Amino acid sequence: MINSQVELTTCLTLTLVRPTVLNVATMFVGQAHQDQAAGWGKYIDWFVTIAIFIDDATVENGCLEVAPGYHKQGLLGAEWEPIEHLDLRYESVPCAAGDALVFDSFVPHRSAPNNSSKARRAVFLTYSKVKAGGSKLQEYFADKRAAFPLDIERPNGKVYVYGV
């Protein structure tokens, strides 16, 4: 639960058109991971994400799966590495269009590929306490864009690898 007395910063991640363009976790799409492992450690030590579903997310179209309880153990692997190798128990979390799902940066999660004919779009709002490093978000996004630019900003033939 977010306390209205706490100063928060917000980051908006859209996955409406091309999930690979703006999603912070695109380095791990589908693979089991914790969002905290996607290079955030240098900038912020904890955040909360609210996923608002534009379309139904079902088992058939690869809804989010979470491993309950493991968020209490902190980072389970190395930064920039998925945690597929860990034997965690995942539970599917189907959501209807309009539903919201809240989870923190240490919740292990994954999703199966969407092999259905139905879209699986969502908006992700990420919140952090300013005192937890939220004031460093501009630095994070500048570094991320320089190291992993939008598709339309990439020179032809240049290959980008995991990194902020």
N, C-alpha and C positions, 0 to 999 in steps of 0.2 A: 504494500500500500504506500502511495506517495503522500507525504505530509505536505499540505499546502503552505506551511510555514517555511519550508526548505527552498532555498533558491536553486532552480534547476536550469539547465541548458537543454536545448532540443536540437536534434539532427533529424532531417526527414530523408528517408530512403524510399524511392518509388520503384516498384517493379511492375508497372502497368504496361509498358510496351516491350522492353527488352530487358529481362532480368539480369543479363550480364553487363549492362551499362552502369547502373548506379548502386546496385546492392553491395553493401559493405562486405558481406560474406561470400561474394562471388568466387573467391579463391577455393571455397569448400563446398560449392553447390552440390547438394545431394549427399555428400560425405558426412559422416558423424563428426561433429566439431563443437567447440564452445566459441561463442563470438569473441570472448576476451582474447582468444589466441590469434585473432586476425590483426595483430600489430598494435593493439590498443595499449599494451603495457607501458610503453614509453610515454603515453599521454594521459591515461586515466586508469584508475584501479578498479572501477566497478560502474555498471550502468544497467538500466532497465529498458527493455524494448516492449512496445505495444504493437502487435500485429493486428491490423484491421483488414478483414478479408473482403475483397471486392466480389469474388466468386466463391462458390462452395469449394472447400478443400476437403476431399474425400479420400478414403483409402485407395479408391480406383484411380484418382488423378494425383496421387503422391502427397497426401497431406503431411504436415509436420509430425515427426515422431520425437518424443522426449524420453530421457532416462531420468525418472524421478529420484530426488534425493541427493544426487551426485554434485549438485551445485554447492553444497555445503563443504565440499572437499577442495575448493579452489580449482586452479588450473590443473587438469589431469594429464596434460602432455606438454610438449614444447610449443612455443609460439610458431605460427606458420605451418603447423603440422596438424592434419586431421587426426581424429582419435578412433579411426576404424578398427585398429588392432585391439582395442580394449573390449573385454567381454561384458558389456553393459546390457541391461534389460530395457528395451525401448517399448514405449506405448504409443500407439497412434492417437492423434488429437484431431479428429475431424471437426471442421468449423463451417458453419453456414455463412453465406454472404451477409455482411453486416456484423458478424461476430468480432470480438476483440480477444486477443490472447496476450497475456502479460508474462514475461519471463526475464530473468536477469542474465548478465553476460557470462555466467558460469554454468548455465543449464546445458548439458550435452543434448544436442538435437541433430536431426537429419531429415531428409525426405527422399522418397523414391522418385524416379523420373516420372514425369507426366506423359504417359503413353496413351492417354485417352484423347478423345476429340474435344474435351471441355477445357476451357481456360482455368488457370489457377493463379489469379492475380491477388496481390495484397499490397498494402501500404505499411511500412515499418517506421514507427516513431521511436527514437531512442532518446532517453532522458538520463542525465547524470547530475549529481550535485556539483556545483561549482567548486566547492572545497575539495572534492575528490578528483579534481583535475579537469573539470568541465571547461575551465578557462583556456585550455590548450586545444580545443576542438579546431580552431582556425588553423593552427600549426599542423594538426593531424591531416586535415583535408588538403592543405597545400602540399604536404609531403606525399600523400596518397595520389593526388592527381598528377604530380610530377613523375612518380614511379609507376603508376598504373592508370594512364590517361583514358578518357572516354574513347570509345571505338572511333568516333569521327575525328579525334585529335591525334590518332596514331599514324605515324609514317608507314607507308606500305612496306611490308616485309619485316618490320621490326617485331620481335617476339618479346613479350613481357612475362615475367615470372613473379611468383609470390613476393610481396614486399609492400611496405606501406606506400 
